[in-house]
Amino acid sequence: MRETREELEELQALLDASLSRSSSHLRSIINAESTLTAEQLTGVLTGMCTLALSTVTAKGEPRISGVDGHFLHGKWHFGTAHDAVKARHLAARPAVSAAYMRGEDLGVFTHGTVEILNPRHGEPTADWPDLLAYLKEFYGDDSDWGNDVVYYRLHPHWMTVYAPDIAKLTAESLP
């Protein structure tokens, strides 16, 4: 877990607010007994999580694809090739939806906007060196990180978590 106390509090506030303003149908499925706290969530979302990421074309048509997602500091981080269609979509329309599902045991659903962390032209974000160190540790140091891949941080405005068996899920994530 890499989150600070402040990041956990911010994530918990987002989870609570998102669920409270969700439809009655969604709240009939996801409730206090079938969701995770921010602390539990950061404990189970470790390593690489394959996200289904949805972007939008210029015509407003949805496009979905898979990306390697890393949940760090209470937010999703992911990358794609600088010349990928997805990168063009994100540059023009940074609103996205992402879903992470682990069978029937866990679903994390997020809507928000993305921020480019390492633009090809321009300055990277202040925390890019820390994220780059994490990525090199995770994937190895055999990539041209500045030229091959553009990385994003998803700033969520809505996020909810479905976990029907919290005890089983959290027990599986213990070292």
Order of alpha helices (4+ residues) and beta strands (2+ residues): alpha-alpha-alpha-beta-beta-beta-alpha-beta-beta-alpha-alpha-beta-alpha
